[in-house]
Amino acid sequence: MAVKEQVSAMRRDSTIILVALFALSFTLTLYLGLQSHRAGQELDGIRQTVYQLRQAQAAEQSTANGFLNKLGEYGRTHPEFAQRMAKYQATNAPAATPAPKK
C-alpha cells in the first residue's frame, strides 16, 4: 500500500507542477505579447519624430544653400569678399562630416 500511496502522491504533485507550468507559460506569453505591442507603438512614435526631423533638416538645408548662393553672387561682384570665401572654402556643397572614430 505504501508504494501505491507514493505513486498517487507523485501523480498529484506532477499534475500540480504541470498546471503551474502552464499558468507560468501563459503569463510569460501574455507579458511578452504586451511588451511587443508597446515596443511597436514606441517605434511608430520614433519613426514619426525621425520623419519630422528629416523634413526640418531638408528645409534648413535649402535655406543654407540659398544663403551660400547669395554669398557666391556677392563674392562675384566684390573680389575682396570672394577671397574670404575661398579662404574658408564656402561653397554650395554640404560640408563633409568626418568619419566616426573607433
C-alpha positions, -999 to 999 in steps of 0.1 A, spaced: 0 0 0 28 24 7 40 22 -29 5 30 -43 2 60 -20 36 73 -31 27 68 -68 -6 86 -61 12 115 -44 38 117 -71 10 118 -97 -8 146 -78 24 165 -75 33 162 -111 -2 173 -121 1 204 -98 36 212 -113 22 208 -149 -7 231 -142 17 256 -126 39 254 -156 10 261 -180 0 291 -159 35 304 -159 39 299 -196 6 317 -203 16 346 -180 50 349 -197 35 347 -232 9 374 -222 37 397 -208 59 393 -238 30 400 -262 22 432 -243 58 443 -244 60 436 -281 28 457 -286 42 486 -265 76 485 -284 57 486 -317 38 517 -306 71 533 -294 87 526 -327 58 542 -346 63 573 -325 101 573 -331 95 569 -369 72 599 -369 97 620 -350 125 610 -374 103 619 -403 96 653 -388 133 659 -382 142 649 -417 116 674 -431 130 702 -409 166 693 -419 157 694 -456 140 728 -451 171 742 -433 194 727 -459 176 745 -487 178 778 -467 215 773 -461 221 766 -497 202 797 -507 223 817 -483 255 803 -498 243 811 -533 237 847 -523 271 848 -507 286 835 -540 268 861 -560 280 888 -537 316 874 -540 314 877 -578 308 914 -575 332 920 -546 366 904 -551 378 911 -516 348 890 -503 355 863 -528 390 859 -513 375 854 -479 351 828 -492 379 810 -509 399 811 -477 371 795 -457 361 772 -486 324 784 -486 307 765 -514 272 753 -521 282 717 -513 273 705 -479 302 702 -455 318 668 -453 315 651 -419 345 633 -406 343 595 -401 334 584 -366 364 575 -345 366 539 -332 
